[in-house]
Structure formats: C-alpha cells, structure tokens
Amino acid sequence: MQIRCITIEKSTLDICYFKIIMILKAHHFNIEFAMNSEISAQLTEAATLMLVGMGFVFAFLTLLIGGIKAIELFCLKFPSAQTAAPAQTRKTLPGNQPHKTDPATVAAISAAIHLHRQSTK
C-alpha cells in the first residue's frame, strides 16, 4: 500500500498521519506475531545448541578424567623398573664433585654483571 502526500498543509499532513496510523494498527499484530515467532525460534535454537555443546564438553571431561584415573590405577598396579629402584641423590653420583672455577672466569662474569647493572639504570 502506498501513501501519497503531495501538498503540505495541516489538513493533508493530518490525513497522511491518520492513514499511516491506521495501516500500522491494521498490521501491528501480524508484524508482532511474526517477530515474536522468529525470536522464539532463534532462542530455542540457541538454547538447544548451548545444551548440546555443554553436553559434549561434559562428556569429554568425564572421559578425560576417567582415562587419567585408569592410567593412575595401571601405574600403581604395574610399577615400572625406573620407579621401583630407589633414586640416587646428587651427592652419591660419581663425577659430581664440586669443581673450582677459574678466577679469570669469575672476574669476567662479575664485570659483565656490573656493566649490565650500570647500563640498565
């Protein structure tokens, strides 16, 4: 439906305004119903998608925790040779004696640290 208002007079504007209001009132409920059904369909789809996504995340996390628990039980039931042997400390390992550092190396490291601290101030 097309509305034409050619002359600009108060009576013509009132008639155009009245026609527009009548058209809107006549189609108001249909427009509102269509918008509400679209919005409700989108909300229903969004809720379904959210629930499906949450279900997948829950299932994945449940399987992940179950798998970790199964590996833990397997490792407790069948310990490997590495974990069964007592661990040696660093002090008892051969060749791990503290060695002396060359005084020239210590001086070079100290000078480098001093220069670095001077340049970053």
ROLUMLO-140801 format. One record per residue (C-alpha): residue in three letters; y, x, z. Coordinates in pm, whole numbers, plus 50000, padded with zeros to 5 digits. Each point is the difference from the previous one (the first is absolute). Example, Ala and Ser with C-alpha at 12.3 -4.5 7.8 and 13.67 -1.06 7.14 Angstrom:
<sites>
ALA495505123050780 SER503445013749934 
</sites>
This chain:
<sites>
MET500005000050000 GLN503395013449901 ILE503294992850175 ARG503255003549812 CYS503445000450158 ILE502615006449738 THR503314989750149 ILE501155013350332 GLU501294970550191 LYS499204989350349 SER498084969449884 THR497955020249748 LEU499135026250260 ASP498994972950246 ILE497744984049738 CYS498405033749913 TYR499515007850368 PHE498444965850053 LYS497635004949704 ILE498925034150129 ILE499354986450349 MET497984970949862 ILE497885023049783 LEU499345023150293 LYS499104971150227 ALA497674985449736 HIS498105032849956 HIS500435014150347 PHE496634990050141 ASN498075012349697 ILE501745033850008 GLU499475003450376 PHE496334990449970 ALA499405025049721 MET501735027650196 ASN498094992050317 SER496664999749819 GLU500795033549836 ILE501015015450329 SER496994986050183 ALA497675012849726 GLN501555034550023 LEU499784999950379 THR496374989349986 GLU499235027649752 ALA501845025650214 ALA498124989250314 THR496665001849817 LEU500805034449864 MET501075011850345 LEU496814987450165 VAL497785015449733 GLY501815033350034 MET499734999450378 GLY496304991749968 PHE499395029949773 VAL501885023250234 PHE498064986850300 ALA496685004349819 PHE500885035449887 LEU501095010850347 THR496884984650155 LEU497785018949755 LEU501955032150059 ILE499664997850377 GLY496324990649968 GLY499405030049774 ILE501735023650240 LYS497944986550290 ALA496795004049794 ILE500885036349922 GLU500735006050368 LEU496624985850103 PHE498245020549731 CYS501705032050115 LEU499104993050362 LYS496384992749913 PHE499545029849762 PRO502285028450110 SER500345028749755 ALA499145036450080 GLN503675009450010 THR500874975250273 ALA496825006850196 ALA500725037350042 PRO502535008950269 ALA503285011449857 GLN500955036250052 THR503405007850138 ARG502445023349830 LYS499625026450270 THR496275004549943 LEU500145003349621 PRO499545035849882 GLY502935016449827 ASN502524976750156 GLN501565026450220 PRO503774999950029 HIS501415026649773 LYS503205019450033 THR502794992449761 ASP501885028849845 PRO503405004750174 ALA501715002149662 THR498624965649908 VAL501234985450329 ALA503455015049938 ALA500124985749646 ILE499004965350119 SER502565001250281 ALA502755010649759 ALA499084972049757 ILE500134974050278 HIS503355013550119 LEU501464998549647 HIS498674964849949 ARG501564987950324 GLN503325016249909 SER500084983849655 THR499214964750123 LYS502794998150259 
</sites>
